[in-house]
Amino acid sequence: MNVGGEPTLKVESVPELVHAIYQCMFAAITPALAIGAAAERARMGPLLVFIFIWTTLVYDVIACWIW
């Protein structure tokens, strides 16, 4: 929301939209690593709950610090 194409970060050569997409990539890769690590070792229901909680309460908060 309100993410433009003009650079507003400390690095003026990187547009804010590119940086937002870069952060979304890490938000998608982190749960994929967790699922891959627990494949055939854990039930999928609790794993999905853990990934939702981790992404919402931990990753989003820490990623928000840079904005």
C-alpha positions as CSV (number, residue, x, y, z in Angstrom):
1,M,0.0,0.0,0.0
2,N,1.4,3.4,-1.0
3,V,4.5,1.8,-2.5
4,G,5.7,3.8,-5.4
5,G,8.3,3.3,-8.1
6,E,10.5,6.1,-6.9
7,P,13.5,5.5,-4.7
8,T,12.8,6.4,-1.0
9,L,15.3,4.1,0.8
10,K,18.8,5.0,1.8
11,V,20.0,3.5,-1.4
12,E,18.7,5.8,-4.1
13,S,19.2,3.4,-7.0
14,V,16.7,0.8,-5.7
15,P,13.0,1.7,-6.2
16,E,10.8,1.0,-3.2
17,L,8.6,-1.4,-5.2
18,V,11.6,-3.5,-6.1
19,H,12.6,-3.7,-2.4
20,A,9.0,-4.7,-1.5
21,I,9.1,-7.5,-4.0
22,Y,12.5,-8.6,-2.7
23,Q,11.1,-8.8,0.9
24,C,8.0,-10.8,-0.4
25,M,10.4,-13.3,-1.9
26,F,12.0,-14.0,1.5
27,A,8.5,-14.2,3.1
28,A,7.7,-16.9,0.6
29,I,11.0,-18.8,0.8
30,T,11.0,-19.1,4.6
31,P,7.9,-21.3,4.9
32,A,9.0,-23.4,1.9
33,L,12.2,-24.2,3.8
34,A,10.3,-25.1,6.9
35,I,8.0,-27.4,4.9
36,G,11.0,-29.0,3.2
37,A,12.7,-29.6,6.5
38,A,9.7,-31.2,8.1
39,A,8.6,-33.3,5.1
40,E,7.6,-36.8,6.1
41,R,8.5,-36.0,9.8
42,A,5.5,-33.9,10.9
43,R,1.8,-33.6,10.2
44,M,0.9,-30.9,7.7
45,G,-1.9,-29.2,9.8
46,P,0.3,-28.1,12.8
47,L,3.1,-27.2,10.3
48,L,0.8,-24.9,8.4
49,V,-0.4,-23.3,11.7
50,F,3.2,-22.8,12.7
51,I,4.1,-21.2,9.4
52,F,1.1,-18.9,9.6
53,I,2.1,-17.8,13.1
54,W,5.8,-17.4,12.2
55,T,5.1,-15.4,9.1
56,T,2.5,-13.2,10.7
57,L,4.0,-12.5,14.2
58,V,7.7,-12.8,13.5
59,Y,8.7,-12.3,9.9
60,D,6.2,-9.5,9.1
61,V,7.2,-7.6,12.2
62,I,10.9,-7.8,11.6
63,A,10.5,-7.0,7.9
64,C,8.4,-3.9,8.9
65,W,11.4,-2.5,10.9
66,I,13.2,-1.7,7.7
67,W,10.3,0.4,6.3
